[in-house]
Amino acid sequence: MLNYKVIANDPSNGWVVMVHGAGGSIEVWFRQVPDFARHFNLLLVDLAGHGGSVSDVFCRGLNFERIADQVMDVVDHVGITTSHFMGLSLGSIVVRVIAERYPQRVESMVLAGAVTKLSAKTRLLIRLVDKFKNIIPYRLLKKMIAMCIIPQRKYRKSKALFLKSAQKLNFDHFLEWMKLGDNISKKMADLFSRQILIPTLYVMGENDYLFLPQARVAASEGGEKVSMVIVPDAGHVCNVDNKSFFNRASIEFLKQFGRL
């Protein structure tokens, strides 16, 4: 089973399940925990091969359906019937797949730094990293990836957090995660273009130049239950770059639905 952390202060509160992205861990949510825990019980999950989740779970075969099922195995183990779900970066795909496979279990979704479609630039980056992975040292490749995803120098905290978390992840596993998005790019675009019947909030950094344009399109096509908030002075990892705005906007949205 995947590694997880539960923060439950009040049985009467609803739940929020938090899913990080490729190269991350539950640590990426620590800036959300104090504020969110005042209103919700929290379940933070380390995806396969990340953080405290053992690599052999990863090796059973990687696809987003399997990943979604692994997260729901933890949800079942903790005894959560229904929950809000929050995904960051590639974690937003996992949450979106959970909503497709388990719609009756999802009260609402927050898709942060959502990856709804890979641009040509992103796909090129993944293929270049794959091509040169045996030539360029792992540490340098990680820095190159971080520079492409978070190019702005002022977002040092989110870049440092990404590099710290990625250091714990086997590089071949990290690359498989990146390639997974590339391999299902068309399927992913179809998934995010569908009408969503579950209340959904896209939360995107105003300077997330890689993923914001595609997320705007996905939000506009998602239907009346979908809305978007742009986080000022934030890049791709918007929950770290501007935690105060992110926390306030997300909590206000989540409190409209579920048991609250």
C-alpha positions in Angstrom: 0.0 0.0 0.0 1.1 3.6 -0.7 2.6 5.6 2.1 0.2 8.2 3.6 -0.3 10.7 6.4 -3.7 11.3 8.2 -4.4 14.6 9.9 -7.9 14.2 11.5 -9.0 16.7 14.2 -12.8 16.5 14.0 -14.8 13.4 13.0 -17.7 15.7 11.9 -15.5 17.5 9.3 -15.3 16.4 5.7 -12.1 15.0 4.1 -9.6 16.3 1.6 -7.4 13.8 -0.2 -4.2 15.5 -1.5 -2.2 14.0 -4.4 1.2 15.5 -5.4 2.8 15.4 -8.8 5.7 13.7 -10.4 8.9 14.1 -8.4 7.0 15.3 -5.4 5.9 13.9 -2.1 3.4 14.7 0.7 5.9 17.5 1.8 4.6 19.7 -1.1 1.3 20.1 0.9 2.8 21.1 4.2 2.1 24.8 3.5 -1.6 23.9 3.2 -1.9 21.7 6.3 -2.3 24.3 9.0 -5.0 26.2 7.2 -6.9 23.3 5.8 -6.8 21.3 9.0 -9.0 24.0 10.7 -11.8 23.0 8.3 -11.2 19.5 7.1 -9.6 16.1 7.9 -6.7 15.5 5.6 -5.3 12.5 3.8 -1.9 13.1 2.2 -0.7 10.3 -0.2 2.8 9.5 -1.5 2.4 8.2 -5.1 4.1 5.0 -6.2 7.9 5.3 -6.0 7.7 8.7 -4.3 8.5 9.8 -0.7 7.8 6.9 1.6 6.0 4.7 -1.0 8.1 1.7 -1.8 9.4 1.2 -5.3 8.0 -2.3 -5.7 4.5 -0.8 -5.8 5.7 1.2 -8.7 7.0 -1.8 -10.6 3.7 -3.5 -10.9 2.9 -1.5 -14.0 2.3 2.2 -14.3 -0.8 3.8 -15.8 -3.2 6.4 -14.5 -6.0 4.0 -13.9 -3.7 1.8 -11.7 -2.4 4.9 -9.9 -5.9 6.1 -9.2 -6.8 2.7 -7.8 -3.8 2.7 -5.6 -4.9 6.0 -4.1 -8.4 4.7 -3.6 -7.0 1.7 -1.8 -5.6 4.1 0.8 -8.9 6.0 0.9 -10.7 2.7 1.6 -8.1 1.6 4.2 -8.5 4.9 6.1 -12.3 4.4 6.0 -13.3 7.4 4.0 -16.6 7.1 2.1 -16.6 10.4 0.2 -14.0 13.2 0.0 -12.9 16.3 -1.7 -9.8 15.6 -3.9 -6.9 18.0 -4.6 -4.2 17.2 -7.2 -1.1 19.1 -8.0 0.5 19.0 -11.5 0.4 15.4 -12.7 -1.5 14.6 -9.6 -4.4 16.6 -11.2 -4.6 13.8 -13.8 -4.8 11.2 -11.1 -7.6 13.1 -9.4 -9.4 13.5 -12.7 -9.2 9.8 -13.4 -10.5 9.1 -9.9 -13.5 11.2 -10.7 -14.1 9.2 -13.8 -13.7 5.8 -12.1 -15.3 6.7 -8.7 -17.6 9.6 -9.3 -19.8 8.7 -6.3 -16.8 9.1 -4.0 -15.8 12.6 -5.1 -17.5 15.6 -3.5 -15.5 18.1 -5.4 -12.1 18.6 -7.0 -9.3 21.2 -6.9 -6.9 20.8 -9.8 -3.8 22.9 -9.0 -1.1 23.6 -11.6 -3.3 21.3 -13.7 -1.6 19.3 -16.5 -4.5 19.0 -19.0 -2.4 18.7 -22.1 1.3 18.6 -22.9 2.6 21.3 -25.2 5.0 20.5 -27.9 7.7 22.1 -25.8 7.0 19.9 -22.8 6.9 16.7 -25.0 10.3 17.7 -26.5 11.7 18.2 -23.0 10.7 14.7 -22.0 12.1 13.1 -25.1 15.4 15.0 -24.8 15.8 13.9 -21.1 15.1 10.3 -22.1 17.6 10.5 -24.9 20.4 11.9 -22.8 19.7 10.2 -19.4 22.7 8.0 -19.7 25.1 10.8 -20.7 24.1 13.7 -18.5 24.3 13.3 -14.7 21.0 12.8 -12.9 21.5 15.9 -10.7 22.1 18.1 -13.8 19.1 16.6 -15.6 16.9 17.4 -12.6 18.1 21.0 -12.5 17.3 21.3 -16.2 13.8 20.0 -15.7 13.2 22.3 -12.8 14.4 25.3 -14.9 12.0 24.4 -17.7 9.0 23.9 -15.4 9.9 26.7 -13.0 12.0 29.1 -15.0 11.4 32.2 -12.9 14.2 32.9 -10.4 11.9 34.4 -7.8 10.2 31.0 -7.2 13.2 29.6 -5.5 11.2 27.9 -2.7 9.1 25.8 -5.1 12.2 24.9 -7.2 14.1 23.9 -4.1 11.2 21.8 -2.9 11.0 20.0 -6.2 14.7 19.2 -6.3 14.6 18.0 -2.7 11.7 15.6 -3.4 13.1 14.5 -6.7 16.4 13.6 -5.0 14.6 10.8 -3.2 13.0 9.4 -6.4 14.8 6.9 -8.6 15.5 8.8 -11.8 14.2 6.0 -14.1 10.9 6.1 -12.1 10.7 9.8 -12.4 11.3 9.6 -16.2 8.6 6.9 -16.5 6.2 9.3 -14.8 7.1 12.1 -17.2 6.8 9.8 -20.2 3.5 8.5 -18.9 1.9 11.9 -19.6 3.6 12.1 -23.0 2.3 8.6 -23.9 -1.3 9.4 -23.2 -1.3 13.0 -24.3 -4.3 12.5 -26.7 -6.2 10.5 -24.1 -5.5 13.2 -21.5 -6.8 16.0 -23.7 -10.0 14.0 -24.3 -10.4 13.4 -20.6 -10.1 17.1 -19.7 -12.3 18.2 -22.5 -15.3 16.3 -21.2 -18.2 17.9 -19.4 -17.5 17.5 -15.6 -20.5 16.9 -13.4 -18.5 17.2 -10.2 -17.8 20.7 -8.8 -14.3 21.5 -10.0 -11.9 24.4 -9.4 -8.8 24.9 -11.5 -6.1 26.9 -9.5 -3.3 28.0 -11.8 -0.3 30.3 -11.2 -0.4 33.4 -13.4 3.2 32.7 -14.5 2.7 29.0 -15.2 3.6 29.4 -18.9 3.8 25.7 -19.6 0.3 24.6 -18.5 -1.9 27.7 -18.0 -3.0 28.1 -21.6 -4.2 24.5 -21.9 -5.9 24.7 -18.5 -7.9 27.7 -19.6 -9.2 25.7 -22.6 -10.1 22.7 -20.4 -11.9 24.9 -17.9 -13.9 26.6 -20.6 -15.0 23.2 -22.0 -15.7 21.6 -18.6 -19.2 22.9 -18.2 -21.1 25.0 -15.6 -19.7 23.1 -12.6 -16.1 24.1 -13.5 -14.4 27.4 -12.5 -10.9 28.7 -12.5 -8.9 30.9 -10.2 -5.6 32.5 -11.2 -3.1 32.8 -8.4 -1.1 36.1 -8.6 2.6 36.1 -8.4 2.8 32.3 -8.7 4.2 29.8 -11.2 3.5 26.1 -11.7 3.7 25.2 -8.0 1.2 27.8 -7.1 0.4 26.3 -3.7 4.0 27.1 -2.6 4.6 30.3 -4.5 1.6 32.1 -3.0 0.2 29.9 -0.3 -2.0 32.5 1.3 -4.0 33.2 -1.8 -4.1 29.5 -2.8 -5.3 28.4 0.6 -8.0 31.0 0.9 -9.4 30.4 -2.6 -9.3 26.6 -2.3 -10.9 26.5 1.2 -13.6 28.9 0.1 -14.4 26.7 -2.8 -14.4 23.4 -0.9 -16.6 24.7 1.9 -19.4 25.1 -0.5 -19.7 21.3 -1.0 -19.8 18.1 1.0 -20.6 17.9 4.7 -19.7 21.5 5.3 
